[in-house]
Amino acid sequence: MDQRTELSEFLRSRRARLRPEDVGLPAGTTRRRVPGLRREELAQLAGVSTAYYTRLEQGHGENVSAAVLDAIARVLRLGPAERDHLGRLTKPARRRPGGTGPSRPQRVRPALQQLLDTMESVPAYVLGRRLDIIAWNRLGAALLGDFAAMPPEQRNMAWHVFLDPAARELFEDWETKACDVVGLLRLDAGLYPDDRALASLVGELSVKSEEFRSLWATYRIQDKGHGTKRLHHPVVGPLSLQYETLRPAGDADQVLVAYHAEPGSASAESLRLLASWDATELRASAASRASTADRAEAGDQADRVDRVAEQNR
């Protein structure tokens, strides 16, 4: 992903979403050829020359001062995540040899996995770079999907939301979830513009999902936070859950996402039932495996008896 192109597209997209009246300018009587503010209008409001801003929007972000960026961010009404993203796009990227980006597989600390496992009544998982799902607990998998059974390349929140049909059934407000996921992925693209795995993921999603392709073009920037998710689980039905995002120490690219229900609510009871159902499924699976092992052992014993009998004939 070319950083200059990213900067250009980001500024164009943010300028296009503003109308003159949004920033105190008269709407005018002539029809505009393109939506949003004109470059000269934005430059005037930010206190820079049109030529300077034009060069910046063309992707030449080197040597731009923080004061100028703050002024442009103010005019464009950028949020904190968007302002940080703009700052990263105007700084030289720290590229790795060969342009591979951060390629070392991410792992969670054993103590963090132990913490997840002890959260028996709280669905939780850990996201890494490019929204890879790198750790989870039992209830998290029961709520969102059997991550352990998925191929590694599909163990990714963006892949799950856009290419797994089950996600459309699970998330009642799928469109909002999809927008949030694209915004998070765009944020990662600004952090690691030379990440080939991220570029490959974006390419696959763009080819296979028209919705992703359309949302990616809007250049939404979204940071991880907190809020409410409404789900419809195939086992326990409707759920309204709060989620919180926490950043474990030791790796800035990891976040722990935990869901919880309001105490005493119907969703809290449904979560309890889901945990109980999952435990029952695990016991049944373990019993089935044990039964299969017993049958296999019995078969081995029968084979040994037949061989001994054959030798004694």
C-alpha positions in Angstrom: 0.0 0.0 0.0 1.6 3.2 -1.2 1.7 5.8 1.6 1.5 8.8 -0.7 -1.6 7.3 -2.4 -3.1 6.6 1.1 -2.5 10.2 2.1 -4.1 11.6 -1.0 -7.2 9.4 -0.8 -7.7 10.1 2.8 -7.7 13.9 2.4 -9.9 13.7 -0.6 -12.4 11.5 1.1 -12.6 13.8 4.1 -12.9 16.9 2.0 -15.7 15.3 0.0 -17.9 14.7 3.0 -18.1 18.4 4.0 -20.5 20.9 2.6 -19.6 24.7 2.5 -22.4 25.4 5.0 -20.9 22.8 7.4 -17.9 25.1 7.9 -19.7 28.5 7.8 -19.3 29.2 4.1 -22.2 30.2 1.9 -23.6 27.3 -0.1 -23.5 29.3 -3.4 -25.7 29.2 -6.4 -23.5 27.3 -8.9 -23.5 23.6 -9.0 -20.2 22.0 -7.9 -18.6 19.4 -10.2 -17.5 17.3 -7.2 -19.1 17.0 -3.7 -17.6 18.7 -0.7 -15.3 21.6 -0.1 -13.0 22.9 -2.9 -9.3 22.8 -2.2 -9.0 26.6 -2.1 -11.8 26.8 0.4 -10.2 24.3 2.7 -6.8 26.0 2.3 -8.3 29.4 3.2 -9.9 28.0 6.3 -6.7 26.2 7.4 -4.6 29.3 6.8 -2.3 27.9 4.1 -1.9 28.6 0.4 -3.9 26.6 -2.1 -0.7 25.4 -3.7 0.6 24.1 -0.4 -2.6 22.2 0.4 -2.8 20.9 -3.2 0.7 19.5 -2.9 -0.2 17.9 0.4 -3.4 16.3 -1.1 -1.3 14.9 -3.9 0.6 12.9 -1.3 3.6 15.1 -0.6 3.4 15.1 3.2 7.0 15.4 4.0 8.1 18.3 6.3 4.5 19.4 7.0 4.3 20.9 10.5 2.1 19.7 13.3 0.4 23.1 13.5 -0.6 22.8 9.8 -1.9 19.3 10.3 -3.9 20.5 13.3 -5.4 23.3 11.3 -6.4 21.0 8.5 -7.7 18.4 10.9 -9.8 21.1 12.5 -11.3 22.2 9.2 -12.0 18.6 8.1 -13.5 17.8 11.6 -11.3 14.8 12.1 -11.7 12.7 15.2 -8.8 11.6 17.3 -8.2 8.4 15.4 -8.4 10.2 12.1 -6.0 12.9 13.3 -3.5 10.3 14.4 -3.9 8.5 11.1 -3.2 11.7 9.2 0.0 12.3 11.2 1.2 8.8 10.4 0.6 9.2 6.7 2.7 12.3 6.6 5.7 10.7 8.2 8.2 8.5 6.4 7.2 4.8 6.8 9.6 2.6 8.8 9.9 -0.1 6.1 11.5 -3.5 6.6 13.9 -5.0 4.1 12.0 -6.6 1.2 8.8 -4.8 2.1 7.4 -7.7 4.0 6.0 -5.7 7.0 5.5 -7.3 10.4 5.6 -11.0 9.4 6.4 -12.7 12.7 3.3 -14.6 13.9 1.8 -13.0 17.0 1.4 -15.0 20.1 -0.3 -14.1 23.4 1.6 -14.5 26.7 0.8 -17.7 28.5 -0.5 -15.7 31.5 -2.9 -13.9 29.2 -4.3 -17.1 27.8 -4.7 -18.4 31.4 -6.6 -15.2 32.2 -8.9 -15.8 29.2 -9.5 -19.4 30.3 -10.5 -18.3 33.8 -13.2 -15.9 32.4 -15.7 -18.8 32.2 -18.8 -16.5 32.2 -17.4 -13.8 29.9 -16.9 -14.4 26.1 -13.5 -12.9 25.2 -10.9 -13.0 22.5 -7.7 -11.3 21.5 -7.2 -9.5 18.2 -3.7 -8.9 16.7 -2.5 -7.2 13.6 -4.9 -7.0 10.6 -7.7 -8.2 13.0 -6.3 -11.8 13.2 -8.0 -13.7 16.0 -4.9 -15.0 18.0 -6.5 -16.2 21.3 -9.9 -16.8 22.8 -11.7 -18.6 25.6 -14.3 -21.3 25.5 -17.3 -19.0 25.8 -15.9 -16.6 23.2 -15.8 -19.5 20.7 -19.3 -20.7 21.7 -20.6 -17.2 21.0 -18.8 -16.2 17.8 -17.6 -19.4 16.2 -15.3 -22.4 16.6 -12.0 -20.6 15.9 -10.0 -23.7 16.6 -11.7 -25.5 13.7 -11.0 -22.7 11.2 -8.0 -22.6 8.9 -5.5 -20.0 10.1 -6.1 -17.7 7.1 -9.8 -17.6 8.0 -9.2 -16.9 11.7 -9.6 -13.2 11.1 -12.4 -10.9 12.1 -12.6 -9.1 8.7 -12.7 -12.5 6.9 -15.4 -13.8 9.3 -17.6 -10.7 8.9 -17.5 -10.4 5.1 -17.0 -14.0 3.9 -18.6 -16.2 6.5 -22.4 -16.4 5.9 -22.9 -17.2 9.5 -21.7 -13.8 10.5 -24.7 -12.1 8.7 -27.0 -14.3 10.8 -25.1 -13.7 14.0 -24.8 -9.9 14.0 -28.2 -8.3 13.9 -26.7 -4.9 12.9 -24.3 -6.5 10.4 -23.9 -3.2 8.4 -22.6 -1.4 11.5 -20.3 -4.2 12.4 -19.0 -4.3 8.8 -18.3 -0.5 8.8 -16.4 -0.8 12.1 -14.3 -3.7 10.8 -13.3 -1.8 7.7 -12.4 1.2 9.8 -10.1 -0.9 12.0 -8.5 -2.5 9.0 -7.8 1.0 7.5 -6.2 2.0 10.8 -3.8 -1.0 10.5 -3.0 -0.1 6.9 -1.8 3.3 8.1 0.3 1.7 10.8 1.9 -0.9 8.5 1.7 0.3 4.9 4.2 -2.4 3.8 2.4 -5.4 5.4 2.0 -7.8 2.5 -0.3 -10.1 4.5 -2.6 -7.1 5.1 -2.5 -6.2 1.4 -3.3 -9.8 0.5 -6.3 -9.8 2.9 -7.6 -6.5 1.5 -7.2 -7.9 -2.0 -9.1 -11.1 -1.2 -11.9 -9.2 0.5 -12.2 -6.7 -2.3 -12.5 -9.5 -4.9 -14.9 -11.6 -3.0 -17.1 -9.0 -1.3 -18.8 -6.1 -3.0 -19.8 -4.7 0.3 -16.2 -4.6 1.5 -15.0 -3.0 -1.7 -17.6 -0.3 -1.4 -16.8 0.4 2.3 -13.1 0.3 1.7 -13.5 3.2 -0.8 -15.1 5.4 1.8 -11.8 5.5 3.8 -13.4 5.1 7.2 -11.0 5.2 10.2 -12.2 3.5 13.3 -10.3 2.8 16.6 -11.2 -0.1 18.9 -13.4 1.0 21.7 -16.6 0.0 23.6 -20.3 -0.2 22.9 -23.2 -2.6 22.5 -23.7 -5.4 20.1 -27.0 -7.2 19.3 -26.6 -10.8 18.2 -28.9 -13.6 17.3 -27.2 -16.8 18.4 -28.3 -20.1 16.8 -28.6 -21.8 20.2 -29.8 -19.2 22.7 -31.4 -16.7 20.4 -31.3 -12.8 20.8 -28.5 -11.3 22.9 -27.8 -7.6 23.8 -24.2 -7.5 25.0 -21.8 -4.7 26.1 -18.2 -5.0 24.9 -15.0 -3.5 26.2 -11.6 -3.3 24.5 -8.5 -3.6 26.7 -4.9 -3.4 25.6 -2.6 -5.9 27.4 0.9 -4.8 28.3 3.7 -6.0 26.2 2.3 -5.8 22.7 0.7 -2.6 21.3 -0.8 -4.5 18.4 -2.9 -6.8 20.6 -6.3 -6.0 22.1 -8.5 -8.0 24.3 -12.3 -7.8 23.6 -14.7 -9.0 26.3 -18.5 -9.2 26.1 -20.8 -9.0 29.1 -24.5 -8.7 29.8 -26.4 -6.5 32.2 -26.8 -8.4 35.5 -30.3 -9.9 35.8 -31.2 -9.4 32.2 -32.5 -11.9 29.7 -29.2 -11.7 27.9 -27.3 -12.6 31.1 -29.5 -15.7 31.4 -28.9 -16.6 27.8 -25.1 -16.3 28.3 -25.4 -18.6 31.3 -27.3 -21.1 29.2 -24.8 -20.8 26.4 -21.9 -21.6 28.8 -23.9 -24.5 30.2 -24.7 -25.8 26.7 -21.0 -25.5 25.7 -19.9 -27.4 28.7 -22.4 -30.2 27.9 -21.2 -30.3 24.3 -17.6 -30.6 25.6 -18.5 -33.4 27.9 -20.4 -35.2 25.2 -17.5 -34.8 22.8 -15.0 -36.1 25.4 -17.3 -39.1 26.1 -17.5 -39.8 22.4 -13.8 -39.6 22.0 -13.3 -41.9 25.0 -15.9 -44.4 23.6 -14.1 -44.3 20.2 -10.8 -45.0 22.0 -12.4 -47.8 24.0 -13.7 -49.4 20.8 -10.3 -49.0 19.1 -8.6 -50.6 22.1 -11.1 -53.5 22.1 -10.5 -54.0 18.4 -6.7 -54.1 18.9 -7.1 -56.6 21.7 -9.3 -58.8 19.4 -6.7 -58.6 16.7 -4.0 -59.7 19.1 -6.1 -62.6 20.2 -6.6 -63.7 16.6 -2.9 -63.4 15.9 -2.0 -65.6 18.9 -4.7 -68.1 18.0 -3.4 -68.3 14.4 0.2 -68.9 15.7 -1.0 -71.7 18.0 -2.8 -73.6 15.2 
